[in-house]
Amino acid sequence: MQFNIEEILLIAKKIENNGYHFYTAAAEANEEHREWLTELAQEEIGHESAIDDFARSFVAPQDDPDDPDNLVLLYLHSIADSLIFSAGQDPRTFFNKEVTIDEIIEDGLRREHEAVAYYSALKDVMVDEDAKAQVDLLVKEEKNHIAWLRRKQEEIENERTQQNKEKIYELIIIGAGPGGISMAAEAISAGIESEKILILEGAPKSSWMIRKLYPNKHLVTTSYKGESTPSKGVLKMRDMSKESIVQMLSDAVEDFGINIVYNCPVSAVDKKDGLFSFQGKDGTYKAKYGVISIGIFGRPNRPDYTIHPEIEDRVRFEIDVVNVRNSKVLVVGGGDTAAEFIQELLKFGNNITLSCREKNFEMMNNTNRRKVETAKVAKSIQVLAGSDISEISAHNDGIQVFFKNENPEEMIFDYIIYALGGTTAKKLLNITGIFMRGKRPTLSAANESNIPGLYLTGDLAARSEIGTIAAAFNSSFYAAQDLVQKYFPQLSAKAESSSPKQS
């Protein structure tokens, strides 16, 4: 196959020209970030002239003894053919006035990475060392653009986070699963403005437990144990695949304009002076009303090695589920939960060892750190700082623990209690002060808790051990109706006045 060097250079020039038009169009579509997008556009112009100097520095395809099949040039063509910013596209048509800065940055990063790949391959068909050095500079500048875009992405995210924390919302919802997303959709449909509603989600994506726990192609039905649940609210459930329900919920987030903060697990909810405070990973968020919808699958983090069935009854993730007294206990973790477990276990005559990967207790707050350090000095506990467990197994009536490092050696314990982060539904409800009747929270018919203005939806509102997704949607419908009628009378009156009169 014969290749045209001039064609490859024209593609390189077109990449830069498209880059200029891309950032120019992006700047026109986004006034807030226009200045730095325009700067990027101007830098792309300077790259075009450098490419004109490269033509003399190529090996003719038929003259390269090390590449008789022209594989390098074939690779260049394959990259060029797959470029998003190809010669046949007009970047000025990429954007409209509704485009977000997040979409602009993601598209820009994609362009810059492809340009780096193209120029890096370009060097392999060049013989002039000075020209290769110029290509290196070009690659370096494109990589600088990537770093610039990443910094802007981080700055924008940090700014949003700060704004979210400073703002007082009408409604904050914990959990971006079926119960949380449907609650936001119902509240917005009832008249609460979408920008006054925030979902805090501990996972990196919505519907995380469905994505993670349901098998691919799994059929999600409206019934459980033979009992069907008809839909009541704006989200209508029918029998569909796992992929379809995930897409349905993702579409709802977009269609209703639902604002979600991901990777933000909530460790506590408190109400003071008429406002709810939600303690997230990166700070406190405030709202007039709240909803907890983390589902029964909210759970502590687990280790990455196997916990064998024969020792499961001696391995715990919460100390309130087992009466541990006068036993040899290994607590695994280096944060506040581990410190709190230790303080509780010391009350009942336990011999405690703490295993943590950190050399110090920097993950603990000051109060917990002092208590653990005091216990260590008093030899009330043994601390294995910088230790990392590789395996645990049964040993007679106990558990043998193996460490990755040579010291400490293998040790035997009666119990292991993990404190690796994460939040269970039960733990959060207890911290929040929600009344429980057995294993279930005490709720009104509309799923309001004993704390006025705080509702539970999804599996937490199910009247059985587990609810369906359809039941989660319905729990949100009833909760939103009650929320609006009780606490947003103006919206309730408006809805009644706009409803058709009965003759």
N, C-alpha and C positions, 0 to 999 in steps of 0.2 A: 504493500500500500504506500502511495506517495503522499507526502504531507506538505502543506504550504506554510512556510514559516511566517510569511506576511499575514496569513489568516490568523495565526496564533497571536501575533502581535496586535492585530486589530481587535481581537477578542479582549486582550489585556487592556487596551485603550478604552474599549467599550465598558469594561468593568469599572474603570475609574470614572468615565463619563456618567455612567448610570449611578455611581456612588454620589457624584455631585448632584444629580437631579433628585436622587433619593432623599438626601439630607435637606435639599432645598424645599422639596415638597413637604417633608416632615415638618420643617420650620414653619411653613405657611399654614399647616394644619394644626399647629400647637403653639399658640402665642406665648404661653407661660415659659416654655423651654426654647424659644426661638433663637436666642443669642448663641447658645453653645452648639445647637444643631447647625446654624449658619457657619460657625467656625469649622466644624467638621466638613461641611460642603466645600469650603474654600481650600482646605487641605487636599481634598481629592483632585482638584484642578491641577495642583502642582505635580501630581504623579504622572499625568498624561505625557508631559514633555520628556520626562526621563525615559519613557518607554521607546520614544523615537530613536534613542541612541543605541538601542539594543540590537538592531537588525544585523549589524556587522559581526556580532559576536556568537553566532550560532554555528553549530556543526551541520553541514548539509546532510540530510537523512541518509543518502547513499554512501557518504564518506565515513560513517562512524563504525569502525570495525567491532567495537564493544557492544553495539546494539543493532545487529543486522536486521532484526525484525521491527525496528522502529518502535519498541515498546514504550519508551519514554514519551515520544510524541503521541502515541496512542493514548497514553495516560492523560496527557494534557488535553487532548480532545474530549476524553470522557468527563474530565472535570468541567470543561467549558460547556459541554452539552447539559450538564446537570445543574449549572449555576442558576440560582433563583433570579439573579440580576443578569439574565442572558441578553444577548444582543437584540433579541426579538421583542423584548418587553420595554415599555415606556414607564419609568419609575414615577412619572408625574400622575399616573393613573392609580398608584398604589393606595392613596389615602383619600379619605373624606373628612369632613369637619368633626365626625364622631370618633375618629381614631384616637386611641389612648396612647399616652407616652410609653406605657408598658409594651404595647404592640410595636411601636416604633423602635424601641430599644432591642426587642427580640429580633425583629427583622434586620436591624443594623448589625447585631452580633452575628447573625447567620451570614450576612454579606461579607463581613470582615474575615470570618473564619474561612470562607470559601476563597477569598482573595489570597490569604496566606497560603492555602494549599496550592493554588494555581501558580503563584510566584515561586514557591519552593520547588515545584516540579520544573519550572522554567529554567532554573539554574543548571539542571542536569543536561540540558542541550546547548549550553553555552561554553565557549572555549576561552573567551577573553576574561582574564582574572579581574580587571578593573570593572568590567560590566557585571560580573558576579557580585562584586562588592556593592555596586549600586543596587542590585536586586536585594541584597541583604539589608540595605538601608530601607528599601521599600517595604520589605517584610517587617522590619522593626517598627516602621511607622504604622503599618496596619495593626500590629500587635499593640502598639500604644493606643490606637483607637479602641481596640477591644478592652484594654484596661480602663480607658476613659469611660466607655459605655458601662462597664461593670461598676465603676465608682458612682456614676450618675444613678444607676439602678439602686445601689445601696443607699445613697443620699436620699433619693425619693422615698424609698421604703422606710428609712429612719424618720423622715419628716412625717410620713403618714402615721407611723406608730405613735409619734409624739402628739400629733393632732388627735388621734383616737383616744389617747389617755387623758388629754386635757378637756375633751368634749364630754358633756353630759348627754347621754342618749336617752331617748324615750324607753327603749327596750334593748336589753342585751340577752342573747341566747347562747348557752354553752352547748356546743355540739353541732356539727354540720352534716348530720346524718338525716334520715327521713323525718324524724321528729323535729329537728332544729330547722331544716330548710322549709318544711311545710308550715312551721309556726311563723317564720318570717314572711312566707308567701301569704298566709292568712291575714297577718297583721297589716301587711301592705294593702291587700285587697280590701280590708276594712277601713282604710283611710289613713293609717299611720305612714308618714313619708319614709321612703326607703333609706334616705341618708340619716335618719334618726334611729335606725335599727342596725345593730352590729352582732355578728356571730363570732364567737371565739372557738376555734377548733384546734385541738392538740396535735392532730395529724397534718401531714403536708398536703393532703387533698381532701375534698368533700367525699362523703359516703365511704370513708376509709375502711370500715369494718366489712362492708359489703364487698369492696374491692379485694380485701385481704382474706376473708374467711369463706366467701361463697365460691364454689368451684366454677370455672368457666362454663358457659352455656347452661348454668343452673337455672331451673325454672322457678321464678319467684311468684307465688300464688297469693290470692286474696283470702285464702282459707287456712285455718290451723286446726288440726285434729278434726277435720271434716266440717268445721263451722266457718261459713263464708262471712266476710265483712264488707257490706256495701259502702262505697265512698260517700262522704258528706261534704267535703270542702272543695277548694279550687284545684287541688291536685287529685286526679282520678286514677285510682289503681286498678289494674287488670292483670291477669296472668301474663307474665312476660319474662324474658331472660334476664340474667344478672346484668349483662351488658346494656340492655334496654332500660332497666331501672336506673342504672348509674347515669346513663345519658339523659334520661328524663329529669333526674334531680339536677344534673349539671345545667340543663336547659332552663330549669326553673330559677337557678341562681342568676343566670344571664337575663332571662326575660323579666324578672321582677327587680333587677338591679340590686341584688342582695350583697352587702358588704361583709366579707369574711376575712378575719385575721387568722392565718394558718400557723402551725407550729407554736401554738400559744395555749398550752394546757392550763386549766384554772385549778388552783389548789385550795381556794377558799372563797366563800361568798358571805358578805356581812351587810347588814342593814343598819344605817345610822343616820339620824337627822333626816329621815325620809328618802334617803338615797341608798341604792345597793352598790357595794364595792366588790368588784370581781378581781381577785388577785391572780394575774396572769404571769407568765414566765418572765416578761420584760417590764412589768409594772402593773399599776392598778387602773382598771377601767370602771367608769361610773355610769349608772342608769337609774331612771325612776322606777323601772319595773324589770323583772328578770324571768328567765325560763331556763331550767336545767333539763337538757335532753341528751345526756351522754350515753344513754342506753346501758343495758346490762353487760355489754361487752367492754365497758370502760374497765381497765385492768392495770395492775402494776406491770412494769417492765420485767422481763424474764431473762435469765442468762442464756448464752448461746450454746451451752453444752447440754447434754441430755440429763433429764431427771427421771431415773428409772422408776417403774411402777412400784417396786418393792420398798422404796423409800419415800414415796409421795406423802405418806401420812406423817412424816417427820420433817417435811419441807414446807415452809410457810412464807406467805407474802404479806400477811397481816397478823399482828400478835393478838388481836382481840378475838380470833377464831379458835384459839387453842389455849388451854390452861398449862403454861410452862412454868414449873416450879422445881427448884433444887436440881437443875439439870445443867449439863455442859452444852452451851449454846454458841453457835457461830453466827454473828450478824455480818452480812455482806453489804457494803455500801459506804459511801463517804459523805452523804448529805444530811440534811436535817431529819429526814425520816429515820435514818440509821441511829442518829443521836437520841431521838425520841423513843425508839424501840429499846435502846440500851437503858435509858432512865426507867422505863416501865419494868423491864426484866430484872433490874437490880433490886426491885422491891420484893422479889419473891425468891431470894436466895440462890440465884442462878450464877454459874461460873461462865463468864462471858468473854469471848474473843471477837474482836472486830477486825475484819479483813477489808482493806480499802486500797485501791490502786494508787491514790494520791499519797504523797509523802507527808502532807500536812492535812488539815481539816478546812481547807479554803472554801469548800462547798457549803459549809455550815454557817448559820448566822452566829453572831458573837456570843449570844447566851448559850446556845448548844455547844459551841466550840469550847467555851470555858468549862462547862460541865463534863464534857468528855475528857478534856485534858486533866481536870482535877481527879476524875476517876482513874485515869491512867497513872498519874503520880502516886495516888493512894493505893495502886495495885489492885483496885477493884475490878479492873478489866485488863485484858492483854490486847495490845494493838499490833497487828501485822501490817505496817505501813508499806506501801509499794508492792503489795502482794497481788497476784492474779491467779485465780483458780482455773485449772485446765479440765478437771474432771471430778465428779463425785460418784461414789458407789456404796453399796451395802457392805457393812462389816459387822457380823453378829447382829446385835440389836441396835447398832448405831450407824453413823454415816462416815465413811472415810473420804477425806478431802485431799486432792492432789493439786499442787501448785506448779505453775509454769517455771518459776524461778527455783533455784536449788535450795534456797533457804527462805521460808521455813520448810521443814520436812513434812511428810504426810501426817495428818492429824485425824483423830476420831472425835465425833461430836454426837450428842443425843438428838439435837435439832439444828437445822439451818434456817435462819430467817433472812429473807432477801429484802433489801431496801434500796432498790435500783431506780427509783423514780416511778412516775405514772400515778394515776389517780383512779381508784375504784369508785363506782357510783355510791356504794354504801359509805365509804369514808367521807366523800364530799357531802353527802346528806347529813351525816352525823356532825361534821364540822359546822355546817350551815345552821344546824338546830332544827331540822325538819323532823316532826314527830313520826315515829315508826310504829306499826302494828305488826309484830313479828318481823318478817323480812320485807314487808311492803310499806311504803310511805303512806301516811294518812292524808287523803286528798278529798276535796269537795267533788261534787258530780262533774264540775267543769275543770278539774285537775289543778285547782289552786291549793297550795300547801297551807300549813298553819301560820306561815309568815305572809301577811297580806301583800299582794302584788307579786308574789313569787310562785310560778307555775312549774309543773313537771309535765313533759310530753314524751311520746315514744314509749319504749319498753318500761320506763319508770312509771308511766301512767297506766300500764296494762293491769287488768284485774286478775291476771293469771301469771304463771311463771314467765311466760314470754308472749309477746304480742306480734302480730303481723305488721308488715309495712302499711297495709291499708288501715289497721287500727292506729298506727302512729299518726297517719294523716288525719284521722278522725279526732284523735286526742288534741291535735293542734287546732282543729276547727272549733271544738268546744272551748278550748282555753282562750283562743283569740276572741271569740264571741263574748265570753265572760269578761275578758280584759277590757274590751272596748265599752261594753255596757256599764261596767263599774267605774272605770278610771278615765274614760274618754267620752263623757256624756255628749259632748258636742258632735263627735263623730257618729255616735249612736243615733242622736236626734236627726242628723243629716241623712243617715241611711234610711230611717223610718219615713222621712218626708219625701224621699225620692222613690220609695217603693210604690208599686201600683195599688190604688185603692180598691177595696173589695166592694162590689155592688150588691 
